[in-house]
Each structure stands twice: as C-alpha cells, then as structure tokens.
C-alpha cells in the first residue's frame, strides 16, 4: 500500500471536517510535504462543495460524486478506527470515580499530616511549659534566698592579691539555698577551676560548687546541691581540678565567716 493510499481515508474525513486529534496532526504533517495529497484534498473539498449545492441547485457532475464515494470507500489503514473513537461521555463515569478516589486520598493524607503536626506542636508546648515552670521555680527560690529574714551572709576576702578578690555567700540553712557572688578573681591555670566549700560547725567541709570566672574575674554559683539543715560556720574557696574535689586542696584562696 502506498503512502497516498494510507492517507486516503484521512483525506476524505478531513474534507468532511470530521478528522481530529493525532490523525489530523499526522495528516497535516504529511500534507506539508506532499503536493499530490494537497491537490487531492482540494479536489475532494471541491467535490464536497458541488454535492452541497445539489440540495438547492442542479445535480453535481457525476465525476465529483464518484470521486468522493471512491475516496470514502477506500480500505482504511486502521480497521478499528471507528471502534476506537469512543465518545467522551462513555468514559466520564470512570474519570469521575478515579478523580473522587484521588481527592479522597489527598484529603486523608492532609488530615493525617495536620493531626501529626498538631500533636508535635502540643508536645513542644508542654515541654516549653515544663521548662518555664522549672525556670520560674528557680527564680522564685533565688528571690526567697536573697530576701529571707533568716539568711546568713558571709563575706570572703583575700589580702594577698590586687585588686583584692571578693566573694559574698548568702545561705539559708532550712532550704539548703545558697547564692555566691565573686569578683576580681585571678585567671586560672589550664584545667583548673575554683571550688566553693561550706564549712559546717562540725564535720568535714562540704563541696558547694565548681566554677570559673569570666574575662572580668566575676563568677556566680546559684543553689548547688547541698544537704538540708546543715549549719554553716564559714565558706571557703580553693583551686581544684576542673571536675572538682571531694576535699579541699590547700592553700585556701578566700575564706569568710558568718556576719
């Protein structure tokens, strides 16, 4: 079968104005390269015009009718053409069902994502609230220590360094609360730290916090872990390893008794 015979049916359908889709695109591409088929299409369109006039005017020439019928009755190159061209409404039910299923899946996924995001945000808010409660309780404890009427104040000084290091310890025995403020502290050797000691009225000194001063020589110790109810005779400070010691290492850097 020649190329022209393959496009014979499409030429006739195109002349009738019923060719569309990929078939129309393929034919137009062929017509751009084939002058013979272009002439055939023009002749078919002329024959169609003559036949259209036959309803109100004289009969068209026999050759026009014959050419059109011959073109339409040529053997098609795709036998199942008519069967394959189903009307769009035939597949509408399946398309709607597929679209509904897709929308349902998308909505379910969005809902699941929103639920997961909501749970995560609730968990974060609970964690933040717990953290704020701890911080508020610690701040309240600091205020109570500073303003307690039964707080004992200890001033730690040194006469061997200039400017003179100073330390102030505020201790509430009943609550085991301690706030220590220091200034003018000397820079420490590598891998060393200051350690504060609570010296009880009886018994061995108790470690009360390991710390390092900042660039200005200032340092703070707030509420280190201490046993409750211990009466303090004095507080002292030594230089220890960074991890701290269980007993003071001499010499004592600063020491002060209760005021």
KEKE-3310 file (N, C-alpha, C; in steps of 0.2 Angstrom, whole numbers, plus 5000, padded with zeros to 4 digits):
npx = (5004:5003:5010:5001:4989:4988:4984:4972:4959:4959:4961:4948:4940:4945:4941:4927:4927:4928:4939:4951:4962:4976:4976:4973:4984:4994:4991:4991:5004:5009:5003:5010:5022:5018:5014:5005:4995:4990:4984:4974:4966:4961:4953:4944:4938:4932:4923:4915:4909:4902:4893:4886:4879:4869:4857:4850:4851:4856:4861:4876:4892:4894:4907:4912:4904:4907:4921:4921:4914:4922:4934:4929:4926:4938:4950:4952:4967:4968:4959:4951:4947:4934:4929:4938:4936:4929:4915:4917:4909:4907:4917:4916:4911:4920:4931:4926:4925:4938:4944:4937:4942:4955:4955:4950:4960:4970:4964:4964:4977:4981:4974:4979:4992:4990:4985:4996:5005:4999:4999:5013:5016:5008:5015:5028:5024:5020:5032:5039:5032:5034:5048:5048:5041:5050:5061:5054:5052:5065:5069:5061:5065:5078:5075:5068:5079:5088:5080:5076:5073:5080:5092:5110:5124:5140:5156:5169:5186:5202:5219:5231:5231:5230:5219:5209:5202:5185:5171:5154:5143:5126:5116:5104:5099:5088:5082:5092:5098:5109:5118:5131:5142:5156:5170:5184:5192:5207:5215:5214:5225:5228:5215:5210:5200:5189:5183:5170:5167:5157:5159:5155:5148:5152:5161:5167:5172:5160:5158:5153:5150:5158:5167:5171:5179:5173:5179:5181:5184:5173:5161:5148:5138:5124:5113:5119:5119:5116:5116:5101:5098:5111:5121:5131:5147:5157:5162:5173:5186:5194:5207:5205:5205:5196:5185:5182:5184:5184:5188:5195:5209:5224:5233:5220:5211:5201:5192:5178:5169:5152:5142)
npy = (4994:5011:5027:5037:5030:5026:5037:5040:5038:5047:5059:5060:5061:5072:5082:5081:5087:5080:5074:5073:5076:5065:5060:5070:5078:5071:5069:5083:5085:5077:5083:5094:5090:5084:5087:5081:5075:5086:5092:5082:5084:5096:5094:5085:5093:5102:5094:5091:5103:5105:5094:5099:5109:5103:5101:5112:5116:5113:5096:5089:5086:5070:5065:5071:5066:5053:5052:5056:5046:5035:5039:5039:5025:5019:5006:5007:5012:5009:4997:4997:5010:5017:5010:5013:5027:5032:5041:5055:5055:5042:5038:5045:5041:5033:5042:5051:5043:5039:5052:5056:5046:5049:5062:5059:5052:5062:5071:5063:5061:5074:5077:5068:5073:5085:5081:5075:5085:5094:5086:5086:5100:5102:5093:5100:5112:5108:5104:5116:5123:5115:5118:5131:5132:5126:5135:5146:5142:5141:5154:5160:5154:5159:5173:5171:5167:5178:5187:5182:5182:5175:5173:5169:5179:5179:5185:5184:5187:5192:5196:5195:5198:5209:5218:5216:5201:5197:5189:5184:5176:5170:5161:5150:5140:5131:5129:5124:5133:5142:5157:5163:5176:5182:5193:5201:5190:5179:5174:5157:5143:5131:5118:5119:5124:5135:5130:5130:5129:5124:5126:5117:5119:5108:5093:5088:5099:5104:5101:5115:5119:5120:5132:5144:5160:5174:5184:5196:5193:5189:5179:5167:5157:5147:5140:5126:5108:5104:5096:5097:5108:5110:5118:5132:5137:5144:5149:5144:5145:5136:5131:5119:5103:5103:5095:5096:5092:5081:5084:5099:5107:5113:5129:5138:5150:5160:5165:5166:5170:5169:5184)
npz = (5000:4995:5001:4999:4998:5011:5017:5012:5017:5028:5021:5015:5026:5032:5022:5024:5037:5049:5054:5067:5082:5084:5072:5063:5065:5061:5047:5043:5044:5034:5023:5022:5016:5005:4989:4980:4988:4994:4983:4980:4991:4990:4978:4983:4992:4984:4977:4988:4989:4978:4979:4990:4985:4978:4984:4983:4970:4953:4949:4954:4945:4939:4940:4952:4962:4961:4963:4977:4983:4980:4987:5000:5002:5001:5007:5024:5033:5047:5053:5065:5067:5069:5080:5090:5092:5104:5111:5122:5133:5137:5145:5156:5168:5174:5174:5184:5195:5197:5199:5211:5220:5220:5226:5238:5244:5244:5253:5265:5267:5270:5281:5290:5291:5296:5309:5314:5314:5323:5335:5337:5339:5351:5360:5360:5366:5378:5383:5383:5392:5404:5405:5408:5420:5428:5427:5432:5445:5450:5449:5458:5470:5471:5473:5486:5493:5493:5500:5512:5529:5538:5532:5532:5530:5522:5520:5509:5508:5502:5506:5499:5485:5471:5461:5475:5477:5480:5488:5490:5500:5502:5512:5516:5528:5531:5519:5512:5503:5492:5487:5478:5475:5466:5463:5454:5453:5451:5435:5430:5430:5417:5415:5427:5441:5451:5468:5479:5496:5509:5526:5539:5556:5563:5558:5541:5528:5515:5498:5488:5475:5459:5448:5436:5433:5423:5409:5416:5429:5436:5445:5448:5458:5460:5470:5473:5474:5491:5507:5517:5531:5536:5547:5544:5547:5541:5524:5511:5498:5485:5474:5462:5452:5436:5437:5450:5468:5482:5494:5501:5493:5498:5496:5504:5495:5497:5512:5523:5537:5546:5546)
capx = (5000:5007:5009:4995:4983:4987:4981:4966:4953:4960:4959:4941:4937:4947:4937:4921:4928:4927:4946:4953:4967:4983:4976:4973:4991:4998:4989:4993:5012:5010:5001:5016:5027:5016:5009:5000:4989:4987:4979:4969:4962:4957:4948:4939:4934:4928:4918:4910:4905:4897:4887:4882:4874:4864:4851:4846:4853:4857:4865:4884:4894:4895:4913:4913:4901:4910:4927:4920:4912:4928:4938:4927:4926:4944:4951:4956:4974:4967:4952:4947:4946:4928:4928:4942:4934:4923:4913:4920:4904:4907:4922:4915:4910:4927:4935:4924:4927:4946:4945:4935:4947:4962:4953:4949:4967:4974:4961:4966:4984:4982:4971:4984:4998:4988:4985:5003:5008:4996:5002:5020:5016:5006:5021:5033:5021:5020:5039:5041:5028:5038:5054:5046:5039:5057:5064:5051:5053:5072:5069:5057:5070:5083:5072:5067:5086:5090:5076:5075:5075:5085:5098:5116:5129:5147:5160:5175:5191:5209:5224:5237:5230:5227:5214:5208:5196:5180:5166:5148:5139:5120:5115:5098:5100:5082:5080:5098:5099:5115:5119:5138:5144:5163:5173:5191:5196:5213:5214:5216:5229:5224:5212:5209:5193:5188:5178:5167:5166:5153:5162:5150:5150:5155:5162:5172:5170:5156:5158:5147:5150:5164:5166:5177:5177:5173:5185:5182:5185:5167:5158:5142:5136:5117:5109:5122:5116:5118:5111:5097:5098:5117:5123:5137:5152:5161:5163:5180:5187:5201:5208:5204:5204:5190:5179:5181:5187:5179:5191:5199:5216:5227:5230:5213:5211:5197:5188:5174:5164:5146:5141)
capy = (5000:5017:5032:5041:5026:5026:5044:5041:5039:5054:5065:5061:5063:5079:5085:5081:5091:5076:5072:5077:5073:5063:5058:5076:5081:5067:5071:5089:5085:5074:5087:5099:5088:5080:5091:5077:5074:5093:5093:5078:5086:5102:5092:5082:5099:5105:5089:5092:5109:5103:5090:5103:5113:5098:5101:5118:5118:5107:5090:5090:5082:5063:5063:5073:5061:5046:5053:5057:5040:5031:5041:5036:5018:5015:5002:5011:5009:5006:4994:4998:5017:5019:5007:5016:5033:5032:5047:5056:5054:5035:5036:5050:5038:5031:5048:5054:5039:5040:5059:5056:5042:5053:5068:5056:5050:5068:5074:5059:5062:5081:5077:5064:5077:5090:5078:5074:5092:5096:5083:5088:5106:5101:5091:5105:5117:5105:5104:5123:5125:5112:5121:5138:5131:5125:5142:5151:5140:5143:5161:5161:5151:5164:5178:5169:5166:5184:5191:5178:5186:5171:5171:5171:5182:5178:5189:5181:5192:5190:5201:5194:5199:5216:5221:5211:5196:5197:5184:5185:5170:5171:5155:5149:5133:5127:5127:5122:5138:5146:5161:5165:5181:5184:5197:5202:5183:5179:5169:5151:5139:5127:5113:5121:5128:5137:5126:5133:5125:5125:5123:5117:5120:5101:5089:5090:5104:5101:5105:5119:5121:5121:5137:5148:5167:5176:5188:5201:5190:5188:5172:5166:5150:5148:5134:5120:5103:5104:5093:5102:5109:5110:5125:5134:5141:5149:5147:5145:5144:5134:5130:5112:5101:5106:5091:5097:5088:5079:5088:5105:5106:5119:5133:5142:5156:5165:5162:5171:5168:5172:5191)
capz = (5000:4995:5007:4997:4999:5018:5019:5008:5021:5031:5016:5014:5033:5033:5018:5028:5043:5054:5056:5073:5086:5082:5065:5060:5066:5056:5040:5041:5043:5028:5018:5022:5012:4999:4985:4977:4993:4994:4977:4981:4997:4987:4974:4987:4995:4978:4976:4993:4988:4972:4982:4995:4981:4974:4988:4980:4963:4948:4951:4953:4940:4941:4942:4958:4967:4961:4967:4984:4986:4980:4992:5007:5002:5001:5013:5029:5036:5054:5053:5071:5069:5072:5086:5095:5094:5109:5114:5129:5139:5138:5150:5161:5175:5176:5176:5190:5200:5199:5202:5218:5224:5221:5231:5245:5247:5246:5259:5270:5269:5273:5288:5294:5292:5301:5316:5317:5316:5329:5341:5338:5342:5358:5364:5361:5370:5385:5385:5385:5399:5409:5406:5411:5427:5432:5427:5437:5452:5452:5450:5465:5475:5471:5477:5493:5497:5494:5504:5518:5535:5542:5528:5534:5525:5523:5515:5508:5506:5502:5507:5495:5478:5470:5465:5480:5476:5485:5487:5495:5500:5505:5514:5520:5531:5531:5512:5509:5497:5493:5481:5479:5470:5467:5459:5454:5454:5446:5430:5432:5426:5412:5418:5434:5442:5458:5471:5485:5501:5515:5532:5545:5563:5565:5552:5536:5523:5510:5491:5486:5468:5455:5444:5433:5432:5416:5407:5421:5435:5440:5444:5451:5460:5462:5473:5471:5478:5497:5512:5521:5538:5539:5549:5541:5551:5536:5517:5509:5491:5484:5467:5461:5445:5433:5439:5457:5473:5487:5500:5499:5491:5501:5501:5504:5492:5501:5517:5527:5542:5545:5549)
cpx = (5004:5006:5002:4989:4982:4983:4974:4960:4953:4959:4952:4938:4939:4942:4930:4921:4927:4934:4948:4959:4973:4982:4976:4980:4995:4997:4992:5001:5013:5009:5007:5021:5025:5011:5004:4994:4986:4982:4973:4964:4958:4952:4942:4934:4929:4922:4912:4906:4900:4891:4883:4877:4869:4858:4846:4847:4853:4861:4872:4886:4895:4902:4915:4910:4905:4917:4926:4919:4918:4933:4936:4927:4932:4946:4955:4962:4973:4960:4948:4946:4940:4927:4932:4940:4928:4921:4915:4915:4905:4912:4921:4914:4916:4931:4933:4926:4934:4947:4943:4939:4953:4960:4953:4956:4971:4971:4963:4973:4985:4979:4976:4990:4996:4988:4992:5006:5005:4998:5009:5020:5013:5012:5026:5030:5021:5027:5041:5038:5032:5044:5053:5045:5046:5061:5061:5052:5060:5073:5066:5062:5076:5081:5071:5074:5088:5086:5074:5077:5080:5091:5104:5121:5136:5151:5167:5180:5198:5214:5230:5237:5227:5225:5212:5201:5191:5174:5160:5144:5132:5117:5109:5098:5094:5080:5086:5100:5105:5116:5126:5140:5152:5165:5181:5195:5201:5211:5217:5221:5225:5221:5211:5203:5193:5183:5176:5166:5162:5157:5157:5152:5153:5155:5166:5168:5165:5157:5152:5147:5157:5162:5172:5175:5177:5179:5186:5183:5179:5164:5152:5140:5129:5114:5113:5119:5120:5113:5107:5099:5105:5119:5130:5141:5155:5160:5170:5180:5194:5201:5209:5205:5197:5184:5178:5184:5182:5182:5195:5206:5219:5232:5223:5214:5207:5193:5184:5169:5157:5146:5136)
cpy = (5006:5022:5036:5037:5025:5032:5045:5042:5045:5060:5066:5063:5070:5084:5086:5085:5087:5073:5076:5073:5071:5062:5065:5079:5077:5068:5078:5089:5082:5079:5093:5097:5084:5085:5087:5076:5081:5094:5088:5080:5092:5100:5089:5088:5102:5100:5090:5098:5108:5099:5094:5107:5109:5099:5107:5120:5112:5102:5091:5085:5075:5061:5065:5068:5055:5047:5053:5050:5035:5033:5038:5029:5015:5012:5006:5007:5007:5004:4996:5005:5019:5016:5011:5023:5033:5039:5049:5055:5047:5034:5041:5047:5036:5036:5051:5050:5039:5047:5059:5052:5046:5059:5065:5055:5056:5071:5070:5060:5069:5081:5073:5069:5082:5087:5077:5080:5095:5093:5085:5095:5106:5098:5096:5111:5115:5105:5111:5125:5122:5116:5128:5137:5130:5131:5146:5149:5141:5150:5163:5159:5156:5170:5177:5169:5173:5189:5188:5182:5182:5169:5174:5173:5181:5182:5186:5186:5188:5196:5200:5196:5206:5216:5215:5207:5197:5192:5185:5179:5171:5164:5154:5141:5129:5125:5124:5127:5142:5150:5164:5170:5182:5189:5198:5195:5183:5173:5163:5147:5134:5121:5113:5125:5130:5132:5130:5128:5127:5122:5123:5118:5113:5097:5092:5095:5100:5105:5108:5122:5122:5127:5140:5155:5168:5181:5194:5199:5189:5181:5172:5158:5150:5141:5127:5115:5103:5100:5098:5102:5109:5117:5126:5139:5146:5146:5148:5143:5142:5133:5122:5110:5103:5102:5092:5091:5086:5082:5094:5104:5113:5122:5136:5148:5162:5161:5167:5168:5172:5179:5191)
cpz = (5000:5001:5005:4999:5007:5021:5016:5012:5025:5027:5015:5020:5034:5028:5021:5034:5049:5057:5062:5077:5083:5074:5061:5060:5061:5049:5038:5040:5036:5022:5017:5017:5006:4995:4982:4982:4994:4988:4978:4986:4994:4982:4978:4990:4990:4977:4981:4992:4983:4975:4987:4991:4978:4978:4985:4973:4959:4951:4950:4948:4943:4943:4949:4963:4967:4964:4974:4987:4986:4985:4999:5007:5002:5007:5018:5031:5043:5054:5059:5073:5072:5079:5092:5097:5098:5111:5121:5134:5141:5144:5156:5168:5178:5178:5183:5196:5202:5202:5210:5223:5225:5226:5238:5248:5249:5253:5265:5272:5272:5280:5292:5296:5297:5308:5318:5319:5322:5336:5342:5342:5350:5363:5365:5366:5378:5388:5387:5391:5405:5411:5410:5418:5431:5433:5432:5444:5455:5453:5457:5471:5476:5475:5484:5497:5498:5499:5511:5524:5539:5538:5532:5529:5527:5518:5515:5505:5505:5502:5503:5488:5477:5462:5470:5478:5482:5483:5493:5495:5505:5506:5518:5522:5530:5524:5509:5502:5498:5486:5483:5473:5471:5462:5459:5455:5448:5441:5432:5428:5422:5416:5425:5435:5450:5461:5477:5490:5507:5521:5538:5552:5566:5559:5547:5531:5517:5503:5490:5479:5465:5449:5441:5432:5425:5415:5412:5428:5439:5439:5449:5452:5463:5464:5471:5476:5485:5502:5516:5528:5541:5541:5547:5546:5547:5529:5515:5501:5490:5476:5466:5454:5443:5435:5446:5461:5478:5494:5497:5498:5493:5495:5499:5501:5495:5506:5521:5531:5542:5548:5554)
residu = (UNK:UNK:UNK:UNK:UNK:UNK:UNK:UNK:UNK:UNK:UNK:UNK:UNK:UNK:UNK:UNK:UNK:UNK:UNK:UNK:UNK:UNK:UNK:UNK:UNK:UNK:UNK:UNK:UNK:UNK:UNK:UNK:UNK:UNK:UNK:UNK:UNK:UNK:UNK:UNK:UNK:UNK:UNK:UNK:UNK:UNK:UNK:UNK:UNK:UNK:UNK:UNK:UNK:UNK:UNK:UNK:UNK:UNK:UNK:UNK:UNK:UNK:UNK:UNK:UNK:UNK:UNK:UNK:UNK:UNK:UNK:UNK:UNK:UNK:UNK:UNK:UNK:UNK:UNK:UNK:UNK:UNK:UNK:UNK:UNK:UNK:UNK:UNK:UNK:UNK:UNK:UNK:UNK:UNK:UNK:UNK:UNK:UNK:UNK:UNK:UNK:UNK:UNK:UNK:UNK:UNK:UNK:UNK:UNK:UNK:UNK:UNK:UNK:UNK:UNK:UNK:UNK:UNK:UNK:UNK:UNK:UNK:UNK:UNK:UNK:UNK:UNK:UNK:UNK:UNK:UNK:UNK:UNK:UNK:UNK:UNK:UNK:UNK:UNK:UNK:UNK:UNK:UNK:UNK:UNK:UNK:UNK:UNK:UNK:UNK:UNK:UNK:UNK:UNK:UNK:UNK:UNK:UNK:UNK:UNK:UNK:UNK:UNK:UNK:UNK:UNK:UNK:UNK:UNK:UNK:UNK:UNK:UNK:UNK:UNK:UNK:UNK:UNK:UNK:UNK:UNK:UNK:UNK:UNK:UNK:UNK:UNK:UNK:UNK:UNK:UNK:UNK:UNK:UNK:UNK:UNK:UNK:UNK:UNK:UNK:UNK:UNK:UNK:UNK:UNK:UNK:UNK:UNK:UNK:UNK:UNK:UNK:UNK:UNK:UNK:UNK:UNK:UNK:UNK:UNK:UNK:UNK:UNK:UNK:UNK:UNK:UNK:UNK:UNK:UNK:UNK:UNK:UNK:UNK:UNK:UNK:UNK:UNK:UNK:UNK:UNK:UNK:UNK:UNK:UNK:UNK:UNK:UNK:UNK:UNK:UNK:UNK:UNK:UNK:UNK:UNK:UNK:UNK:UNK)
# end
